[in-house]
Amino acid sequence: MTDHKDLEAEIHPLKNDDRKSQDSPGNPAPKEPNPKPAAPAGLSRCRTVAFFLSLFAFLLAVFVVSFVIPCPDRLASGTTWSVSYNAAVAYDFLATSDINKDRIQDVLFLYKNSDGGSNVSLACAEEGANGTILWERPAAQNGALVECTGPQPRGGEAPAACILLGRPGPFIAVNLVTGETLWTHPNSFGGNTSILSPLLWVPDVDADGAPDLLVLTREEKQVNGYIYSGSTGQLVGPPGSLGVDGTSGAILHVTRTGAPYVLLPCESSLCGFSVKGLYEKATGRDSLLKTDPLWEDMLNATSHQLRLHSWGAVRYVMTIPGKAGEDLLLVTSEACVLLDGQDLAPRWTLGAAQIHRKPVLGHYKPDTLAVVIENGTGTDRQILLLDLSSGAILWSQALRGLPRDPQPASLPTADHRSAFFFWGLHEPAGANQTDPRAAPHSLYLFHPTLPGVLLELASISAHIVASRVVLLEPGRHAACILLTGPASPDVPGLVSVAKYKVQDLVPSSRVIHLVQGGPDSDQAVRNRFSRLRYRSEA
Protein backbone atom coordinates (compact mmCIF):
# COMPACT_ATOMS: atom_id res chain seq x y z
CA MET A 1 0.00 0.00 0.00
CA THR A 2 2.84 2.34 0.90
CA ASP A 3 4.56 1.68 -2.42
CA HIS A 4 1.37 2.54 -4.27
CA LYS A 5 1.08 5.89 -2.50
CA ASP A 6 4.69 6.71 -3.22
CA LEU A 7 4.18 5.94 -6.92
CA GLU A 8 1.13 8.16 -7.02
CA ALA A 9 3.10 10.92 -5.36
CA GLU A 10 5.73 10.73 -8.07
CA ILE A 11 3.16 10.89 -10.85
CA HIS A 12 0.99 13.64 -9.33
CA PRO A 13 3.24 15.62 -6.99
CA LEU A 14 0.98 18.68 -6.82
CA LYS A 15 -2.06 16.58 -6.16
CA ASN A 16 -0.20 14.76 -3.40
CA ASP A 17 0.80 18.04 -1.72
CA ASP A 18 -2.78 19.26 -1.78
CA ARG A 19 -3.95 16.02 -0.27
CA LYS A 20 -1.37 16.29 2.55
CA SER A 21 -2.51 19.79 3.35
CA GLN A 22 -6.11 18.66 3.61
CA ASP A 23 -5.24 15.63 5.77
CA SER A 24 -3.21 17.72 8.31
CA PRO A 25 -5.21 20.81 9.27
CA GLY A 26 -3.22 21.27 12.40
CA ASN A 27 0.01 21.36 10.54
CA PRO A 28 -0.46 24.08 7.87
CA ALA A 29 2.09 24.39 5.13
CA PRO A 30 4.54 27.26 5.45
CA LYS A 31 3.64 30.42 3.57
CA GLU A 32 5.52 31.52 0.50
CA PRO A 33 8.23 33.98 1.48
CA ASN A 34 7.34 36.63 -1.18
CA PRO A 35 4.09 35.73 -3.00
CA LYS A 36 3.62 37.43 -6.41
CA PRO A 37 0.49 39.49 -6.79
CA ALA A 38 -2.02 38.28 -9.41
CA ALA A 39 -2.06 40.17 -12.73
CA PRO A 40 -4.89 42.64 -13.05
CA ALA A 41 -7.72 41.52 -15.37
CA GLY A 42 -7.35 44.65 -17.51
CA LEU A 43 -3.72 43.88 -18.29
CA SER A 44 -4.65 40.33 -19.45
CA ARG A 45 -7.24 41.73 -21.85
CA CYS A 46 -4.67 44.16 -23.26
CA ARG A 47 -2.28 41.33 -23.97
CA THR A 48 -5.04 39.39 -25.78
CA VAL A 49 -5.95 42.39 -27.90
CA ALA A 50 -2.28 43.02 -28.75
CA PHE A 51 -1.82 39.38 -29.80
CA PHE A 52 -4.80 39.38 -32.15
CA LEU A 53 -3.81 42.73 -33.63
CA SER A 54 -0.33 41.38 -34.36
CA LEU A 55 -1.81 38.26 -35.93
CA PHE A 56 -4.17 40.33 -38.09
CA ALA A 57 -1.31 42.57 -39.26
CA PHE A 58 0.77 39.53 -40.19
CA LEU A 59 -2.05 37.91 -42.20
CA LEU A 60 -2.76 41.24 -43.93
CA ALA A 61 0.90 41.51 -44.96
CA VAL A 62 0.84 37.96 -46.35
CA PHE A 63 -2.34 38.72 -48.33
CA VAL A 64 -0.91 41.94 -49.81
CA VAL A 65 2.37 40.31 -50.84
CA SER A 66 0.67 37.22 -52.30
CA PHE A 67 -2.31 38.68 -54.13
CA VAL A 68 -2.25 42.48 -54.34
CA ILE A 69 1.35 43.27 -55.26
CA PRO A 70 1.79 41.77 -58.77
CA CYS A 71 4.75 39.51 -59.36
CA PRO A 72 6.92 40.70 -62.27
CA ASP A 73 6.51 38.74 -65.50
CA ARG A 74 9.26 36.25 -66.09
CA LEU A 75 11.54 37.68 -68.74
CA ALA A 76 12.04 34.19 -70.14
CA SER A 77 8.72 34.07 -71.97
CA GLY A 78 7.53 37.65 -71.95
CA THR A 79 9.23 39.00 -75.07
CA THR A 80 9.54 38.46 -78.78
CA TRP A 81 12.90 37.38 -80.10
CA SER A 82 14.50 36.21 -83.32
CA VAL A 83 17.76 34.56 -84.36
CA SER A 84 19.01 35.13 -87.92
CA TYR A 85 21.63 33.61 -90.21
CA ASN A 86 22.84 35.19 -93.45
CA ALA A 87 23.60 33.09 -96.53
CA ALA A 88 21.81 30.01 -95.17
CA VAL A 89 18.95 27.65 -95.97
CA ALA A 90 16.37 26.15 -93.60
CA TYR A 91 14.75 22.71 -93.48
CA ASP A 92 11.25 21.67 -92.50
CA PHE A 93 11.98 20.74 -88.90
CA LEU A 94 10.90 22.69 -85.84
CA ALA A 95 10.44 21.14 -82.40
CA THR A 96 10.23 22.22 -78.76
CA SER A 97 11.49 20.52 -75.62
CA ASP A 98 12.55 21.60 -72.14
CA ILE A 99 16.29 21.19 -72.70
CA ASN A 100 17.74 22.91 -69.63
CA LYS A 101 15.02 21.76 -67.19
CA ASP A 102 13.74 25.25 -66.34
CA ARG A 103 10.09 24.30 -67.14
CA ILE A 104 10.22 26.47 -70.29
CA GLN A 105 10.21 24.90 -73.74
CA ASP A 106 13.32 25.47 -75.87
CA VAL A 107 13.35 25.46 -79.68
CA LEU A 108 15.13 22.99 -81.96
CA PHE A 109 15.57 23.73 -85.66
CA LEU A 110 17.60 22.59 -88.66
CA TYR A 111 19.53 24.86 -91.04
CA LYS A 112 22.62 24.96 -93.26
CA ASN A 113 24.96 27.94 -93.24
CA SER A 114 26.89 28.23 -96.50
CA ASP A 115 29.71 30.04 -94.65
CA GLY A 116 30.33 26.99 -92.48
CA GLY A 117 30.67 24.31 -95.18
CA SER A 118 28.16 21.87 -96.62
CA ASN A 119 26.92 20.31 -93.38
CA VAL A 120 23.41 20.79 -92.05
CA SER A 121 23.39 21.95 -88.40
CA LEU A 122 20.94 21.10 -85.64
CA ALA A 123 20.62 24.05 -83.25
CA CYS A 124 18.86 24.53 -79.91
CA ALA A 125 17.71 28.05 -79.01
CA GLU A 126 16.85 28.83 -75.40
CA GLU A 127 13.34 30.19 -74.97
CA GLY A 128 14.81 33.23 -73.24
CA ALA A 129 14.86 36.96 -73.64
CA ASN A 130 16.73 36.80 -76.94
CA GLY A 131 16.72 33.15 -78.06
CA THR A 132 20.31 32.46 -76.98
CA ILE A 133 21.74 29.37 -78.67
CA LEU A 134 22.25 26.64 -76.06
CA TRP A 135 24.18 24.36 -78.41
CA GLU A 136 24.74 23.71 -82.08
CA ARG A 137 26.25 20.78 -83.94
CA PRO A 138 26.71 19.46 -87.52
CA ALA A 139 24.02 16.96 -88.43
CA ALA A 140 24.34 15.76 -92.03
CA GLN A 141 25.66 16.64 -95.48
CA ASN A 142 22.18 17.28 -96.78
CA GLY A 143 18.65 17.35 -95.41
CA ALA A 144 18.00 14.97 -92.55
CA LEU A 145 15.11 13.19 -90.87
CA VAL A 146 15.01 14.11 -87.20
CA GLU A 147 13.10 12.50 -84.34
CA CYS A 148 13.50 14.09 -80.90
CA THR A 149 12.41 13.33 -77.35
CA GLY A 150 11.59 9.72 -78.10
CA PRO A 151 10.53 7.19 -75.46
CA GLN A 152 13.13 6.58 -72.77
CA PRO A 153 14.38 3.25 -71.40
CA ARG A 154 12.92 1.88 -68.20
CA GLY A 155 14.25 3.81 -65.22
CA GLY A 156 15.02 6.89 -67.36
CA GLU A 157 18.80 6.43 -67.07
CA ALA A 158 19.59 7.32 -70.69
CA PRO A 159 19.41 11.02 -71.64
CA ALA A 160 16.72 12.34 -73.94
CA ALA A 161 18.02 12.35 -77.50
CA CYS A 162 17.47 13.52 -81.04
CA ILE A 163 17.93 10.87 -83.73
CA LEU A 164 19.25 12.23 -87.04
CA LEU A 165 19.37 10.31 -90.27
CA GLY A 166 21.10 12.08 -93.15
CA ARG A 167 20.28 11.91 -96.86
CA PRO A 168 23.01 10.76 -97.30
CA GLY A 169 24.92 10.81 -94.05
CA PRO A 170 25.47 8.92 -90.81
CA PHE A 171 22.92 7.69 -88.31
CA ILE A 172 23.43 9.88 -85.20
CA ALA A 173 21.97 10.19 -81.71
CA VAL A 174 22.50 13.58 -80.03
CA ASN A 175 22.13 14.35 -76.33
CA LEU A 176 19.27 16.87 -76.12
CA VAL A 177 20.75 18.66 -73.13
CA THR A 178 24.33 19.12 -74.32
CA GLY A 179 24.25 18.50 -78.08
CA GLU A 180 27.00 15.90 -77.68
CA THR A 181 27.00 12.75 -79.82
CA LEU A 182 25.75 9.67 -77.98
CA TRP A 183 26.50 7.31 -80.85
CA THR A 184 27.02 7.39 -84.60
CA HIS A 185 26.92 4.71 -87.30
CA PRO A 186 27.16 4.83 -91.09
CA ASN A 187 23.84 4.03 -92.74
CA SER A 188 23.70 1.10 -95.14
CA PHE A 189 21.18 2.50 -97.62
CA GLY A 190 21.79 2.39 -101.35
CA GLY A 191 22.35 5.50 -103.44
CA ASN A 192 18.87 5.38 -105.00
CA THR A 193 17.12 4.81 -101.70
CA SER A 194 14.63 7.32 -100.32
CA ILE A 195 13.86 7.38 -96.59
CA LEU A 196 10.17 7.36 -95.72
CA SER A 197 9.15 9.66 -92.90
CA PRO A 198 8.62 9.51 -90.03
CA LEU A 199 11.13 7.49 -88.02
CA LEU A 200 9.05 5.16 -85.85
CA TRP A 201 9.65 4.24 -82.22
CA VAL A 202 8.54 0.63 -81.69
CA PRO A 203 8.38 -1.53 -78.53
CA ASP A 204 11.64 -3.01 -77.27
CA VAL A 205 12.31 -5.95 -79.59
CA ASP A 206 15.89 -6.76 -78.56
CA ALA A 207 15.07 -6.90 -74.81
CA ASP A 208 17.67 -4.30 -73.75
CA GLY A 209 15.14 -2.17 -71.88
CA ALA A 210 14.95 0.62 -74.48
CA PRO A 211 12.35 1.22 -77.23
CA ASP A 212 13.80 0.61 -80.68
CA LEU A 213 13.66 2.52 -83.95
CA LEU A 214 12.12 1.37 -87.24
CA VAL A 215 13.34 3.07 -90.43
CA LEU A 216 11.39 2.47 -93.62
CA THR A 217 13.02 3.08 -97.01
CA ARG A 218 11.83 2.81 -100.58
CA GLU A 219 13.95 1.55 -103.47
CA GLU A 220 12.71 0.39 -106.86
CA LYS A 221 9.08 0.34 -105.70
CA GLN A 222 9.88 -1.83 -102.71
CA VAL A 223 9.68 -0.80 -99.06
CA ASN A 224 12.40 -2.16 -96.77
CA GLY A 225 12.48 -2.11 -92.98
CA TYR A 226 15.53 -1.52 -90.76
CA ILE A 227 15.27 -2.05 -86.99
CA TYR A 228 17.86 -0.25 -84.86
CA SER A 229 18.55 -0.59 -81.15
CA GLY A 230 17.29 2.51 -79.36
CA SER A 231 20.14 2.42 -76.86
CA THR A 232 23.17 1.78 -79.12
CA GLY A 233 22.01 2.48 -82.69
CA GLN A 234 23.19 -0.94 -83.81
CA LEU A 235 21.21 -2.66 -86.57
CA VAL A 236 19.08 -5.45 -85.10
CA GLY A 237 19.38 -8.15 -87.73
CA PRO A 238 19.63 -7.59 -91.49
CA PRO A 239 17.12 -5.33 -93.29
CA GLY A 240 14.11 -7.04 -94.81
CA SER A 241 11.73 -6.27 -97.63
CA LEU A 242 8.12 -5.66 -96.65
CA GLY A 243 7.00 -6.92 -100.04
CA VAL A 244 4.94 -3.83 -100.87
CA ASP A 245 5.30 -0.42 -102.48
CA GLY A 246 4.38 2.36 -100.10
CA THR A 247 4.67 6.03 -99.25
CA SER A 248 5.54 8.16 -96.25
CA GLY A 249 3.15 8.43 -93.33
CA ALA A 250 3.55 5.13 -91.49
CA ILE A 251 2.26 4.93 -87.91
CA LEU A 252 2.43 2.48 -85.01
CA HIS A 253 -0.98 1.20 -83.89
CA VAL A 254 -1.63 -0.96 -80.83
CA THR A 255 -4.75 -3.14 -80.96
CA ARG A 256 -7.10 -3.76 -78.02
CA THR A 257 -5.14 -6.92 -77.17
CA GLY A 258 -1.87 -4.99 -76.89
CA ALA A 259 -0.39 -6.17 -80.20
CA PRO A 260 1.70 -3.50 -82.03
CA TYR A 261 1.28 -3.15 -85.81
CA VAL A 262 2.94 -0.82 -88.31
CA LEU A 263 0.39 0.69 -90.73
CA LEU A 264 1.57 2.10 -94.05
CA PRO A 265 -0.28 3.71 -96.99
CA CYS A 266 0.48 1.35 -99.87
CA GLU A 267 -0.75 0.75 -103.39
CA SER A 268 -3.98 2.78 -102.91
CA SER A 269 -4.77 0.84 -99.74
CA LEU A 270 -3.56 0.39 -96.17
CA CYS A 271 -0.98 -2.28 -95.36
CA GLY A 272 -0.19 -3.69 -91.95
CA PHE A 273 2.75 -5.54 -90.41
CA SER A 274 3.08 -6.89 -86.89
CA VAL A 275 6.22 -5.67 -85.12
CA LYS A 276 6.66 -9.20 -83.82
CA GLY A 277 6.71 -10.53 -87.40
CA LEU A 278 9.15 -7.87 -88.61
CA TYR A 279 11.61 -8.69 -85.82
CA GLU A 280 11.36 -12.47 -86.20
CA LYS A 281 11.81 -12.18 -89.95
CA ALA A 282 14.89 -9.98 -89.54
CA THR A 283 16.61 -12.03 -86.80
CA GLY A 284 15.19 -15.52 -87.02
CA ARG A 285 14.58 -15.38 -83.25
CA ASP A 286 11.33 -15.52 -81.31
CA SER A 287 9.91 -12.34 -79.83
CA LEU A 288 7.86 -11.82 -76.69
CA LEU A 289 5.67 -9.28 -78.50
CA LYS A 290 2.08 -10.16 -79.37
CA THR A 291 0.09 -10.60 -82.55
CA ASP A 292 -3.67 -10.12 -82.70
CA PRO A 293 -5.64 -13.10 -84.12
CA LEU A 294 -8.38 -10.84 -85.51
CA TRP A 295 -5.83 -8.64 -87.29
CA GLU A 296 -3.93 -11.61 -88.64
CA ASP A 297 -7.21 -12.77 -90.17
CA MET A 298 -7.95 -9.31 -91.67
CA LEU A 299 -4.46 -9.02 -93.24
CA ASN A 300 -3.90 -10.53 -96.67
CA ALA A 301 -0.93 -12.88 -96.22
CA THR A 302 0.48 -12.03 -99.67
CA SER A 303 -0.24 -8.33 -100.23
CA HIS A 304 -0.32 -7.39 -96.51
CA GLN A 305 -3.33 -5.20 -97.27
CA LEU A 306 -6.09 -4.83 -94.70
CA ARG A 307 -9.55 -5.80 -95.82
CA LEU A 308 -11.24 -2.42 -95.96
CA HIS A 309 -14.07 -0.84 -97.89
CA SER A 310 -12.72 1.01 -100.93
CA TRP A 311 -12.67 4.76 -100.29
CA GLY A 312 -9.92 5.55 -102.78
CA ALA A 313 -6.17 5.89 -102.34
CA VAL A 314 -5.03 6.29 -98.73
CA ARG A 315 -3.32 9.63 -98.08
CA TYR A 316 -3.07 9.75 -94.29
CA VAL A 317 -3.74 7.48 -91.35
CA MET A 318 -3.54 8.61 -87.73
CA THR A 319 -4.34 7.14 -84.33
CA ILE A 320 -7.15 8.72 -82.32
CA PRO A 321 -7.63 8.23 -78.55
CA GLY A 322 -10.86 6.37 -77.87
CA LYS A 323 -12.76 5.15 -74.81
CA ALA A 324 -11.62 1.54 -75.19
CA GLY A 325 -8.26 2.18 -76.86
CA GLU A 326 -6.91 3.68 -80.07
CA ASP A 327 -9.14 4.25 -83.10
CA LEU A 328 -7.96 5.12 -86.61
CA LEU A 329 -8.74 8.18 -88.72
CA LEU A 330 -8.30 7.42 -92.41
CA VAL A 331 -8.01 10.15 -95.06
CA THR A 332 -8.35 8.98 -98.65
CA SER A 333 -8.69 10.63 -102.04
CA GLU A 334 -12.48 10.45 -101.70
CA ALA A 335 -13.44 10.51 -98.02
CA CYS A 336 -12.49 10.90 -94.38
CA VAL A 337 -13.41 7.88 -92.24
CA LEU A 338 -13.18 7.03 -88.55
CA LEU A 339 -12.50 3.32 -88.06
CA ASP A 340 -12.85 1.24 -84.92
CA GLY A 341 -9.31 0.48 -83.76
CA GLN A 342 -9.97 -3.24 -83.30
CA ASP A 343 -12.31 -4.56 -85.99
CA LEU A 344 -11.85 -1.61 -88.43
CA ALA A 345 -15.61 -1.10 -88.74
CA PRO A 346 -16.40 2.44 -89.99
CA ARG A 347 -18.00 4.65 -87.33
CA TRP A 348 -18.69 7.59 -89.63
CA THR A 349 -17.74 8.75 -93.11
CA LEU A 350 -17.38 12.24 -94.56
CA GLY A 351 -17.80 11.70 -98.28
CA ALA A 352 -16.91 13.86 -101.28
CA ALA A 353 -13.92 15.24 -99.38
CA GLN A 354 -10.76 16.63 -100.97
CA ILE A 355 -8.30 16.57 -98.08
CA HIS A 356 -4.65 17.07 -98.97
CA ARG A 357 -3.14 17.59 -95.54
CA LYS A 358 -3.11 15.69 -92.27
CA PRO A 359 -6.01 16.62 -89.93
CA VAL A 360 -5.45 18.21 -86.51
CA LEU A 361 -7.21 17.37 -83.24
CA GLY A 362 -8.70 19.81 -80.73
CA HIS A 363 -11.73 20.44 -78.53
CA TYR A 364 -14.69 22.45 -79.83
CA LYS A 365 -16.92 21.46 -76.93
CA PRO A 366 -15.51 21.02 -73.40
CA ASP A 367 -13.54 17.77 -73.11
CA THR A 368 -14.99 16.49 -76.41
CA LEU A 369 -12.54 15.76 -79.21
CA ALA A 370 -12.99 17.40 -82.58
CA VAL A 371 -10.95 17.16 -85.76
CA VAL A 372 -9.89 20.05 -88.01
CA ILE A 373 -10.06 19.29 -91.72
CA GLU A 374 -9.01 21.45 -94.66
CA ASN A 375 -11.40 20.48 -97.44
CA GLY A 376 -10.24 21.73 -100.83
CA THR A 377 -7.36 23.99 -101.80
CA GLY A 378 -6.78 27.58 -102.88
CA THR A 379 -9.92 29.66 -103.20
CA ASP A 380 -12.07 26.56 -102.67
CA ARG A 381 -10.65 25.70 -99.24
CA GLN A 382 -13.11 25.19 -96.40
CA ILE A 383 -12.07 24.80 -92.76
CA LEU A 384 -14.26 22.14 -91.12
CA LEU A 385 -14.44 21.23 -87.43
CA LEU A 386 -16.03 17.80 -87.01
CA ASP A 387 -17.31 16.12 -83.86
CA LEU A 388 -15.00 13.12 -83.60
CA SER A 389 -17.63 10.85 -82.07
CA SER A 390 -20.24 11.38 -84.79
CA GLY A 391 -18.60 13.14 -87.74
CA ALA A 392 -21.12 16.00 -87.49
CA ILE A 393 -19.91 19.40 -88.71
CA LEU A 394 -19.61 21.75 -85.72
CA TRP A 395 -18.24 24.79 -87.57
CA SER A 396 -17.19 25.62 -91.11
CA GLN A 397 -15.62 28.64 -92.76
CA ALA A 398 -14.26 29.45 -96.20
CA LEU A 399 -10.63 30.54 -95.88
CA ARG A 400 -8.49 30.83 -98.97
CA GLY A 401 -5.35 28.73 -98.85
CA LEU A 402 -2.01 29.95 -100.17
CA PRO A 403 0.90 27.84 -101.44
CA ARG A 404 3.19 26.73 -98.58
CA ASP A 405 0.76 27.83 -95.85
CA PRO A 406 1.58 26.05 -92.57
CA GLN A 407 -1.04 23.58 -91.42
CA PRO A 408 -3.57 24.45 -88.69
CA ALA A 409 -2.79 24.03 -85.00
CA SER A 410 -4.68 23.94 -81.70
CA LEU A 411 -3.91 24.60 -78.04
CA PRO A 412 -6.01 23.55 -75.01
CA THR A 413 -7.60 26.43 -73.10
CA ALA A 414 -8.59 26.71 -69.45
CA ASP A 415 -12.29 26.16 -70.25
CA HIS A 416 -11.43 22.66 -71.59
CA ARG A 417 -11.95 23.74 -75.18
CA SER A 418 -9.20 24.62 -77.67
CA ALA A 419 -7.96 27.72 -79.41
CA PHE A 420 -7.51 27.03 -83.12
CA PHE A 421 -4.93 28.68 -85.37
CA PHE A 422 -5.34 28.81 -89.15
CA TRP A 423 -3.11 30.16 -91.91
CA GLY A 424 -4.56 31.57 -95.10
CA LEU A 425 -6.12 34.70 -96.53
CA HIS A 426 -9.60 35.92 -95.61
CA GLU A 427 -11.18 37.85 -98.48
CA PRO A 428 -14.61 39.49 -98.15
CA ALA A 429 -17.26 38.26 -100.52
CA GLY A 430 -17.11 40.13 -103.84
CA ALA A 431 -13.61 41.51 -103.25
CA ASN A 432 -10.97 41.27 -105.97
CA GLN A 433 -8.76 38.26 -105.43
CA THR A 434 -5.15 38.90 -104.46
CA ASP A 435 -2.37 37.37 -106.52
CA PRO A 436 -1.27 34.37 -104.39
CA ARG A 437 2.38 35.04 -105.27
CA ALA A 438 2.19 38.50 -103.68
CA ALA A 439 -0.23 37.75 -100.83
CA PRO A 440 1.19 37.50 -97.30
CA HIS A 441 0.54 34.51 -95.07
CA SER A 442 -1.98 35.57 -92.41
CA LEU A 443 -2.40 33.83 -89.05
CA TYR A 444 -5.95 33.65 -87.64
CA LEU A 445 -7.12 32.77 -84.14
CA PHE A 446 -10.52 31.15 -83.48
CA HIS A 447 -12.18 30.09 -80.23
CA PRO A 448 -15.50 28.17 -80.03
CA THR A 449 -17.00 30.67 -77.56
CA LEU A 450 -16.91 33.28 -80.36
CA PRO A 451 -18.02 31.23 -83.41
CA GLY A 452 -18.77 34.33 -85.48
CA VAL A 453 -15.32 35.91 -85.18
CA LEU A 454 -11.80 35.38 -86.52
CA LEU A 455 -8.87 37.34 -85.17
CA GLU A 456 -6.13 38.11 -87.68
CA LEU A 457 -3.03 38.08 -85.49
CA ALA A 458 -0.24 38.68 -88.01
CA SER A 459 0.73 38.74 -91.68
CA ILE A 460 4.07 37.27 -92.74
CA SER A 461 5.52 38.12 -96.14
CA ALA A 462 8.63 35.93 -95.77
CA HIS A 463 8.70 32.33 -97.00
CA ILE A 464 7.63 30.13 -94.08
CA VAL A 465 9.57 26.87 -93.87
CA ALA A 466 8.04 25.58 -90.63
CA SER A 467 5.69 26.84 -87.93
CA ARG A 468 4.55 25.69 -84.50
CA VAL A 469 2.04 27.11 -82.04
CA VAL A 470 3.04 25.94 -78.58
CA LEU A 471 2.59 26.54 -74.87
CA LEU A 472 6.10 27.45 -73.81
CA GLU A 473 5.37 27.42 -70.07
CA PRO A 474 2.84 25.23 -68.23
CA GLY A 475 -0.39 27.20 -67.90
CA ARG A 476 1.15 30.48 -69.12
CA HIS A 477 1.91 31.99 -72.50
CA ALA A 478 1.06 30.63 -75.94
CA ALA A 479 3.54 31.49 -78.66
CA CYS A 480 3.97 31.08 -82.39
CA ILE A 481 7.41 29.90 -83.49
CA LEU A 482 8.30 30.62 -87.14
CA LEU A 483 11.21 29.34 -89.18
CA THR A 484 11.57 31.37 -92.37
CA GLY A 485 14.13 31.20 -95.15
CA PRO A 486 14.74 30.90 -98.90
CA ALA A 487 12.14 29.04 -100.95
CA SER A 488 14.83 26.90 -102.62
CA PRO A 489 17.60 25.06 -100.71
CA ASP A 490 19.88 25.74 -103.68
CA VAL A 491 19.77 29.52 -103.18
CA PRO A 492 21.05 30.62 -99.75
CA GLY A 493 19.55 33.69 -98.11
CA LEU A 494 18.34 35.03 -94.78
CA VAL A 495 17.17 32.32 -92.33
CA SER A 496 15.32 33.45 -89.23
CA VAL A 497 13.81 31.72 -86.19
CA ALA A 498 11.37 33.98 -84.36
CA LYS A 499 9.02 33.71 -81.40
CA TYR A 500 5.82 35.76 -81.17
CA LYS A 501 3.79 35.80 -77.97
CA VAL A 502 0.12 35.37 -78.91
CA GLN A 503 -1.11 37.67 -76.16
CA ASP A 504 1.11 40.48 -77.46
CA LEU A 505 -0.38 40.11 -80.96
CA VAL A 506 -3.99 40.47 -79.83
CA PRO A 507 -4.12 44.27 -79.12
CA SER A 508 -3.09 45.18 -82.69
CA SER A 509 -5.03 42.34 -84.35
CA ARG A 510 -7.78 42.80 -86.95
CA VAL A 511 -11.23 41.55 -85.95
CA ILE A 512 -13.11 39.76 -88.75
CA HIS A 513 -16.85 39.35 -88.18
CA LEU A 514 -18.04 36.27 -90.02
CA VAL A 515 -21.72 37.09 -89.41
CA GLN A 516 -23.46 40.44 -89.51
CA GLY A 517 -24.77 42.11 -86.40
CA GLY A 518 -22.46 40.66 -83.79
CA PRO A 519 -23.16 42.02 -80.29
CA ASP A 520 -19.51 42.76 -79.41
CA SER A 521 -17.41 45.66 -80.61
CA ASP A 522 -13.95 45.02 -82.04
CA GLN A 523 -12.28 46.15 -78.82
CA ALA A 524 -14.57 43.94 -76.72
CA VAL A 525 -13.59 40.97 -78.89
CA ARG A 526 -9.89 41.77 -78.43
CA ASN A 527 -10.40 42.05 -74.70
CA ARG A 528 -12.01 38.62 -74.58
CA PHE A 529 -9.15 37.06 -76.52
CA SER A 530 -6.64 38.85 -74.29
CA ARG A 531 -8.21 37.16 -71.28
CA LEU A 532 -7.95 33.72 -72.90
CA ARG A 533 -5.94 31.36 -70.72
CA TYR A 534 -4.24 28.19 -71.89
CA ARG A 535 -3.55 24.91 -70.12
CA SER A 536 -0.99 22.19 -70.54
CA GLU A 537 -1.84 18.91 -72.22
CA ALA A 538 -2.90 16.18 -69.82
Secondary structure, 3 states (H helix, E strand, C coil): CHHHHHHHHHHCHHHHHHHHHHHCCCCCCCCCCCCCCCCCHHHHHHHHHHHHHHHHHHHHHHHHHHHHCCCCCCHHHCCCEEEEEEEEEEEEEEEEECCCCCCCCEEEEEEEEHHHCCCEEEEEECCCCCCCEEEEEEEECCCEEEEECCCCCCCCCCCCEEEEEECCCEEEEEECCCCCEEEEEECCCCCCCEEEEEEEEECCCCCCCCCEEEEEEEECCEEEEEEECCCCCCECCCCEECCCCECCCCEEEECCCCCEEEEEEECCEEEEEEHHHHHHHHHCCCCCCCCCHHHHHHECCCCCEECCCCCCCEEEEEEEECCCCEEEEEEECCEEEEECCCCCCEEEEEECCCECCCCEEEEEECCEEEEEEEECCHHHCEEEEEECCCCCEEEEEECECCCCCCCCEEEEECCCCEEEEEEEECCCCCCCCCCCCCCCEEEEEECCCCCCEEEEEEEECCCEEEEEEEECCCCCCEEEEEEECCCCCCCCEEEEEEEEEHHHHCCCCEEEECCCCCCCCHHHHHHHHHCCCECCCC
